[in-house]
Amino acid sequence: MTDGQRTVRHYKRGWVSSIYLVVITSILAGIYTQTELHAQNSAPPTRQAVTNALHHAVRFFRNHASANGGYVFQLSADLSKREGEGKVSSATAWIEPPGTPAVGLAFLQAYRRCKDPILLEAAKETAEALRQGQLESGGWDNRIEFATRERAKYAYRTGMKTNHKDKLRNTTTFDDNKSQSAIRFLMELDDELNHTLQPTHEAAIYALDSVLKSQYPNGAWPQRFTESPNPSLYPVIKASVPEQWSREYPGKKYSDFYTLNDNTICDLIELLLDAADIYQRPDYRDSACRGGDFLILAQLPEPQPGWAQQYDKDMHPAWARKFEPPAITGGESQRVMRTLMRLYRRTARHIKNAERFLKPLDSAIPYYRRSELESGQLARFYELHTNQPLFFTKEYKLTHSSEDMPTHYAFLISSKLDSIEREFNTIRTASAPKTPQSASTLLPKRTDALDSKVTIILNSLDSRGAWVETGRMRYHGSDDTTTQVIRSDTFVTNLMSLATWLGVE
């Protein structure tokens, strides 16, 4: 397969990384600050200058921001402090984006843009870090520990020398796109290398097969797992609204619930669709379709034909955290509708009755239209039976008022119903499902806007090769005096901009 054929294939699978889309959107938007206006009027950067900056930044990030090839959310500018979703040591890597898998995927995508070998080398290094952090259960925890004492607490697949594995932490988490993002990066790199790097290939397949094993009989997945579920404990039934539900947070564990929260199941479905294409494995596609069948089962009945964030084994909306009540969600439901449409587009040529994935939208779109607030937004939660928007006070008491909400959680959601409805109408009126545009129509050309963007990036790179910005460390205490930080998401964005500039004409 040629590089060009492989690039087109990446797009035709229907998946374009959100990282890349954000970068391209920012490049093409043409919205400038005063600094950007100045850059626009300066001479365009040279290929040598951009190449040197890319190499300088990659070397710095690998040598000083890395933990054995893994990454965290941010570091203090003096490199003395590190954070994921909490304070961590220099021997700890974080999984949740923009941690290790997101940085690895950026290296890979940047390599695809400009074919600089330093980027592929960096991607391989990050893949090995993930392999070192893969659990016996098949996926990843929220972190990878490389220090000997901490590492001994986990049931990692590599380096296991204990006879007491059952006492070690072995919980795969799908929450917040953790294991999904790790698997995605590994299988994308495996695809790029034509499956020739055996350790990466084997880790990706082991992880994907664990996703299949962890799937419930009804097609759902849990938020976390350590072993395959017992099918007899999880009947396949349609979702329903209980007559009564507790308004008091019960404080019970919810990791085995059928979880739509944070797009857990939708991420898994789309991951498996891409895996089916990469590995030509129909069982991955079949698993994705079973996930879609769960989304159909999980749609609640009229007059509230939407979805909840999570369901118990009786298929009732259930409590998760103290600010996530049994309710209809206006957040994750929008992703559910998009995933159902993607399932139809991606499977209609392979399976019979793919139309079933579209049917829930016939009632869901009008329901969510009726539920839009005067502001044009959707509530995160709608009360069961009454459909009134639900909120919490800062003391975590349920209320119908939005006057005293906590600020750490989005209780009001942007409505994407216009674009969802447009896509749905396009599908309904098309004679056949259409594949996404090929790469040749998606890649930008070198423009003045791109030149200006790259000039700003070059000018903001310090002598070490770091992009330092104003910020604080969130988990180092209120008395922490840090004011300058190095962020992985900024590195990813800037790296992709440089690689894009080098890769287009």
C-alpha positions in Angstrom: 0.0 0.0 0.0 1.4 3.4 -0.9 1.5 6.4 1.5 -1.2 8.1 -0.5 -3.5 5.1 -0.4 -3.0 4.7 3.3 -3.7 8.4 3.9 -7.0 8.2 1.9 -7.9 5.1 3.8 -7.5 6.9 7.1 -10.1 9.4 6.1 -12.4 7.0 4.5 -12.7 5.1 7.8 -14.7 8.1 8.8 -12.4 9.1 11.6 -10.4 12.4 11.6 -8.7 13.1 14.9 -10.2 16.0 16.9 -6.7 17.2 17.5 -6.1 17.6 13.7 -9.5 19.2 13.2 -8.9 21.8 15.9 -5.5 22.7 14.4 -6.9 23.0 10.9 -9.8 25.0 12.1 -7.6 27.4 13.9 -5.3 27.8 10.9 -8.1 28.5 8.4 -10.2 30.7 10.7 -8.0 33.8 10.0 -8.8 35.4 13.3 -5.8 37.3 14.5 -4.6 39.0 17.7 -2.4 42.0 17.5 0.7 39.7 17.6 -0.8 37.6 14.8 -1.4 40.8 12.7 2.2 41.7 13.1 3.3 38.1 12.1 1.0 38.4 9.0 3.0 41.4 7.8 6.4 39.8 8.4 8.4 37.6 6.0 7.1 34.0 5.7 9.1 31.3 7.6 11.6 29.2 5.8 11.5 25.4 5.6 14.8 25.2 7.5 13.5 27.4 10.3 10.3 25.4 10.7 12.2 22.1 10.5 14.7 23.3 13.1 11.9 24.4 15.4 10.1 21.1 15.1 13.2 19.1 15.9 14.0 21.4 18.8 10.5 21.2 20.3 10.3 17.4 19.9 13.7 16.8 21.5 12.8 19.0 24.4 9.5 17.4 25.0 10.9 13.8 24.8 13.9 14.6 27.0 12.3 16.8 29.6 8.5 16.4 29.6 8.5 12.6 29.2 8.4 9.8 31.7 9.9 6.8 29.8 8.0 8.0 26.7 4.8 8.8 28.5 3.4 12.3 29.2 1.2 14.3 31.6 -1.2 17.2 31.2 1.3 19.9 32.2 4.6 20.8 33.9 5.8 23.9 35.6 8.1 25.9 33.4 11.1 25.1 35.6 10.2 21.3 35.2 10.0 20.8 39.0 6.2 20.0 39.1 4.0 17.7 37.0 0.3 17.1 36.9 -2.2 14.8 35.3 -5.6 14.8 36.9 -3.7 15.2 40.1 -0.1 15.8 41.3 2.3 13.2 39.9 6.0 12.4 40.0 8.5 12.5 37.1 8.2 8.7 36.9 4.5 8.8 36.2 2.7 9.1 32.8 -1.0 10.0 32.4 -3.4 8.3 30.1 -6.4 10.6 29.7 -6.1 13.1 26.8 -4.1 15.3 26.5 -1.8 12.9 28.1 0.3 10.0 26.7 -2.0 8.7 23.9 -2.8 12.2 22.6 0.9 13.2 22.4 1.7 9.9 20.8 -1.1 10.3 18.2 0.2 13.9 17.5 3.7 12.5 16.8 2.1 10.0 14.4 -0.2 12.5 12.7 2.6 15.0 12.4 4.8 12.3 10.8 1.9 11.6 8.3 1.9 15.3 7.4 5.6 15.8 6.8 7.3 12.4 7.0 10.1 13.6 9.3 11.6 10.4 10.8 12.1 12.0 14.3 8.3 12.1 14.6 7.9 8.4 13.9 10.7 7.6 16.3 8.9 9.6 19.0 5.6 7.8 18.3 7.3 4.4 18.7 8.8 5.5 22.0 5.3 6.6 23.3 3.8 3.3 22.0 6.4 1.4 24.1 5.5 3.5 27.2 1.8 2.5 26.7 2.8 -1.1 26.2 4.6 -1.0 29.6 1.5 0.4 31.2 -1.0 -2.2 29.7 -2.8 -4.2 32.4 -3.5 -7.9 32.4 -7.2 -7.0 32.1 -6.3 -5.6 28.7 -6.6 -1.8 29.0 -5.1 1.0 31.1 -5.6 2.6 34.4 -5.5 6.4 34.6 -1.7 6.4 34.9 1.4 4.4 34.2 3.9 4.1 37.0 7.6 3.6 36.1 9.2 3.8 39.5 9.9 0.4 40.9 7.9 0.7 44.2 4.8 2.2 42.6 5.0 -0.1 39.6 4.9 -3.2 41.9 1.3 -2.3 42.9 -0.1 -2.9 39.3 -0.8 -6.0 37.3 1.1 -4.8 34.3 1.5 -7.3 31.5 5.3 -6.6 31.2 7.7 -7.5 33.9 5.2 -9.5 36.1 7.2 -11.6 38.6 4.7 -12.0 41.5 2.5 -14.9 42.3 -0.1 -12.6 43.9 -1.5 -10.9 40.8 -5.0 -11.0 42.3 -3.9 -8.4 44.9 -2.6 -6.0 42.3 -4.5 -3.1 40.7 -5.8 -4.5 37.4 -8.8 -2.3 36.6 -9.2 -1.2 33.0 -11.0 2.1 32.7 -13.0 3.4 29.7 -13.9 6.6 31.6 -12.8 9.9 29.9 -11.5 8.2 26.7 -8.6 6.6 28.6 -8.2 3.1 27.3 -10.0 4.0 24.1 -7.4 6.7 23.2 -4.5 4.4 24.1 -5.9 1.6 21.8 -6.6 4.1 19.0 -3.0 5.4 19.0 -1.5 1.9 19.1 -3.7 0.6 16.3 -3.1 3.7 14.1 0.7 3.3 14.6 0.4 -0.4 13.9 -1.5 0.4 10.7 1.2 3.0 9.7 3.9 0.4 10.2 2.0 -2.3 8.3 1.9 -4.5 11.5 5.6 -5.0 11.4 6.4 -3.8 14.9 5.3 -6.9 16.7 5.1 -5.6 20.3 2.8 -2.7 19.3 0.7 -5.0 17.1 0.3 -7.6 19.9 -0.6 -4.9 22.5 -3.2 -3.4 20.2 -4.9 -6.8 19.5 -4.8 -7.8 23.1 -6.5 -4.6 24.1 -9.1 -4.8 21.3 -9.9 -8.4 22.2 -10.4 -7.3 25.9 -12.9 -4.7 24.7 -14.9 -7.6 23.1 -14.7 -9.7 26.2 -15.8 -6.9 28.5 -19.0 -6.2 26.5 -22.3 -7.0 28.2 -24.9 -9.3 26.6 -27.0 -6.2 25.7 -24.1 -4.6 23.8 -23.1 -2.1 26.5 -19.8 -1.6 28.3 -19.0 -0.7 31.9 -17.1 2.3 32.9 -14.4 0.0 34.4 -13.7 -3.7 34.6 -11.2 -6.3 35.8 -12.8 -9.4 34.2 -15.5 -10.4 31.7 -19.1 -10.0 33.0 -21.2 -13.0 33.9 -24.0 -13.0 31.3 -26.5 -14.5 33.6 -26.4 -11.4 35.8 -27.2 -8.9 33.0 -30.5 -9.5 31.3 -31.2 -8.0 27.9 -34.1 -5.6 28.4 -35.4 -2.3 27.1 -34.7 0.9 29.1 -37.6 2.2 31.1 -38.3 5.0 33.6 -39.0 3.8 37.2 -42.1 5.1 38.8 -40.1 6.4 41.8 -36.4 7.3 42.0 -34.3 8.5 44.9 -33.4 12.2 45.0 -30.7 11.5 47.6 -27.2 10.5 46.4 -26.8 6.8 47.5 -23.0 6.8 47.4 -22.9 3.4 45.7 -20.3 2.2 43.2 -21.3 2.6 39.6 -18.3 1.3 37.7 -20.2 -1.7 36.4 -23.2 0.4 35.1 -24.0 0.6 31.4 -22.1 3.9 30.9 -22.8 6.6 28.3 -21.3 9.2 30.6 -18.3 11.0 29.0 -19.2 9.3 25.7 -17.7 6.0 27.0 -19.8 3.6 24.8 -19.8 5.9 21.8 -16.0 6.1 21.9 -15.8 2.3 22.0 -18.2 1.9 19.1 -16.3 4.2 16.8 -13.0 2.7 17.9 -14.2 -0.8 16.9 -15.5 0.4 13.6 -12.0 1.7 12.8 -10.4 -1.4 14.2 -12.6 -3.5 11.8 -11.1 -1.6 8.9 -7.5 -1.7 10.0 -7.4 -5.4 10.9 -10.2 -6.6 8.5 -11.8 -8.2 11.5 -15.6 -8.6 11.1 -16.0 -9.5 14.8 -14.9 -5.9 15.7 -17.6 -4.6 13.5 -20.1 -7.0 14.9 -19.2 -5.8 18.4 -19.7 -2.1 17.3 -23.1 -3.0 16.0 -24.1 -4.7 19.2 -23.0 -1.5 20.9 -25.4 0.3 18.5 -28.2 -2.1 19.5 -27.6 -1.1 23.1 -28.0 2.5 22.2 -31.4 1.5 20.7 -32.4 -0.4 23.8 -31.2 2.5 26.0 -33.5 5.1 24.4 -36.2 5.8 27.0 -39.9 5.7 26.0 -42.2 8.6 25.1 -42.7 11.2 26.2 -39.0 11.4 26.9 -37.3 9.4 24.1 -33.7 10.4 25.1 -30.9 8.8 26.9 -29.5 8.7 30.4 -25.8 9.0 31.4 -25.8 5.6 33.0 -28.2 2.6 33.6 -28.3 -0.1 36.2 -28.8 -3.7 35.2 -32.6 -3.2 35.3 -32.0 -0.6 32.5 -33.2 2.3 34.7 -31.4 5.6 34.8 -29.2 5.6 37.9 -27.0 7.8 40.1 -23.3 8.0 39.4 -21.4 10.8 41.2 -23.2 13.1 43.6 -23.9 15.6 40.8 -25.0 13.0 38.2 -28.6 11.9 39.1 -31.0 9.5 37.3 -32.2 11.8 34.5 -32.4 12.3 30.7 -29.2 13.9 29.6 -28.9 16.7 27.0 -25.2 16.2 26.8 -24.2 12.7 25.9 -27.4 12.1 24.0 -26.2 14.4 21.2 -23.1 12.2 20.8 -25.4 9.1 20.9 -27.3 10.5 17.9 -24.2 11.2 15.9 -22.8 7.7 16.7 -26.0 6.1 15.5 -25.7 8.0 12.2 -22.1 7.0 11.9 -22.9 3.4 12.6 -25.4 3.5 9.7 -22.9 5.1 7.3 -20.2 2.7 8.2 -22.1 -0.6 8.3 -24.9 -0.3 5.7 -22.7 -2.0 3.1 -21.8 -4.8 5.4 -24.9 -5.8 7.4 -28.6 -6.1 6.9 -31.0 -3.8 8.6 -28.5 -1.0 9.3 -31.6 1.3 9.1 -32.4 0.3 12.6 -29.6 2.7 13.8 -31.5 5.7 12.4 -34.9 4.9 13.8 -34.2 6.4 17.3 -33.6 9.8 15.8 -37.1 10.1 14.5 -38.4 10.7 18.0 -35.2 11.9 19.7 -34.6 15.0 17.6 -38.1 16.4 18.1 -37.9 15.6 21.8 -34.7 17.5 22.3 -36.0 20.3 20.1 -38.9 20.6 22.6 -36.5 20.5 25.5 -34.3 23.4 24.3 -34.1 26.3 26.8 -34.9 29.9 26.0 -31.2 30.5 25.7 -31.0 27.9 22.9 -29.0 25.6 25.2 -29.9 22.2 26.5 -29.8 21.2 30.2 -27.4 18.5 31.1 -30.2 16.8 33.1 -33.9 16.7 32.6 -36.1 15.3 35.4 -37.7 11.9 34.8 -41.5 12.2 34.2 -41.7 16.0 34.4 -38.9 16.9 31.9 -38.0 19.9 33.9 -34.3 20.9 33.8 -32.4 19.7 36.9 -29.5 21.5 38.6 -27.6 21.3 41.8 -26.8 23.8 44.4 -23.2 24.3 45.5 -24.1 22.0 48.4 -25.2 19.4 45.9 -28.9 19.5 46.5 -31.2 18.9 43.5 -33.1 21.9 42.4 -34.9 23.3 39.4 -33.1 26.6 39.7 -29.8 27.4 38.0 -28.9 30.2 40.3 -26.5 28.4 42.7 -24.7 25.8 40.5 -21.2 24.4 41.2 -18.7 25.6 38.6 -16.7 22.4 38.1 -19.3 20.7 35.9 -21.3 21.8 32.9 -25.0 21.8 33.8 -25.9 23.7 30.7 -24.9 22.3 27.3 -24.6 23.8 23.8 -27.2 22.5 21.5 -25.9 20.9 18.3 -29.3 19.9 17.1 -29.1 22.1 14.0 -26.1 20.1 12.6 -27.5 16.8 13.9 -30.8 17.4 12.1 -29.0 18.5 8.9 -26.9 15.3 8.9 -29.9 13.2 9.6 -32.0 14.8 6.8 -29.0 14.3 4.4 -28.9 10.6 5.3 -32.6 10.2 5.0 -32.8 11.8 1.6 -29.6 10.1 0.1 -30.1 7.1 -2.1 -27.1 5.3 -0.5 -24.8 6.0 2.5 -21.9 8.2 1.5 -18.3 7.8 2.6 -16.4 10.8 4.0 -14.4 13.0 1.6 -11.0 11.8 0.6 -7.9 13.3 2.1 -7.1 15.3 -1.1 -10.2 17.5 -0.5 -9.5 17.9 3.2 -5.9 18.9 3.4 -5.2 22.7 3.3 -2.7 24.5 1.1 -0.1 26.8 2.4 -1.7 30.2 3.0 -0.9 33.6 4.5 -2.9 32.5 7.6 -0.8 29.4 8.0 2.4 31.3 7.5 1.3 33.8 10.2 0.3 31.0 12.6 3.6 29.2 12.2 5.6 32.5 12.6 3.9 33.1 15.9 4.7 29.5 17.0 8.4 29.9 16.0 8.7 33.2 17.9 7.2 31.8 21.0 9.5 28.8 21.3 12.1 29.4 24.0 15.8 28.6 23.8 15.2 25.1 25.4 12.6 24.2 22.8 9.6 24.7 25.1 6.4 26.6 24.6 5.9 28.3 27.9 2.6 30.1 28.8 0.9 31.8 31.7 -0.9 29.3 34.0 -1.0 27.6 37.3 -0.6 24.2 38.7 -4.1 23.0 39.7 -3.1 20.2 42.2 -0.1 21.6 44.0 -2.0 23.5 46.7 -3.4 27.0 47.1 0.0 28.4 48.1 1.8 27.2 45.0 3.4 30.2 43.3 3.8 28.8 39.8 2.8 31.2 37.1 4.4 29.7 34.0 3.6 26.2 32.6 4.2 23.9 29.7 1.1 22.2 28.5 0.8 19.0 26.4 -2.2 20.3 24.5 -0.3 23.4 23.4 2.6 21.2 22.3 0.3 19.0 20.3 -1.4 22.0 18.6 1.9 23.7 17.8 3.5 20.5 16.6 0.7 19.8 14.2 0.8 23.3 12.9 4.5 23.0 12.1 4.1 19.6 10.5 1.1 20.8 8.5 3.2 23.7 7.2 6.0 21.4 6.2 3.6 19.0 4.6 1.6 21.3 2.3 2.5 23.3 -0.7 
